[in-house]
């Protein structure tokens, strides 16, 4: 059964675009690989508050030490989103 929801799930985005976020969960940083070009990103907590933003290049780290432990969404300007956990 296919969903009629227009937004792709995290796993679909990662599979289709070969984008990987690791380590997950992480305590210090996350690394994004497989990006074809620079991406603007925003890190959003589960309450919808923006916590951090910037521009990421493939295989660069994003420092997440300042985030409190929990579940976050890494959202790109193109609308794609990857979930990650800060521990």
TAMO-V605585 format. One record per run of one state. SS is the DSSP state (H for helix, E for strand, - for the rest). FROM is the first residue (numbers start at 1). LEN is the number of residues. If there is no record, write none. Layout:
ss=SS from=FROM len=LEN
ss=SS from=FROM len=LEN
This chain:
ss=- from=1 len=9
ss=H from=10 len=8
ss=- from=18 len=2
ss=E from=20 len=3
ss=- from=23 len=3
ss=E from=26 len=1
ss=- from=27 len=2
ss=E from=29 len=5
ss=- from=34 len=5
ss=E from=39 len=7
ss=- from=46 len=4
ss=E from=50 len=7
ss=- from=57 len=3
ss=E from=60 len=4
ss=- from=64 len=6
ss=E from=70 len=7
ss=- from=77 len=4
ss=E from=81 len=6
ss=- from=87 len=1
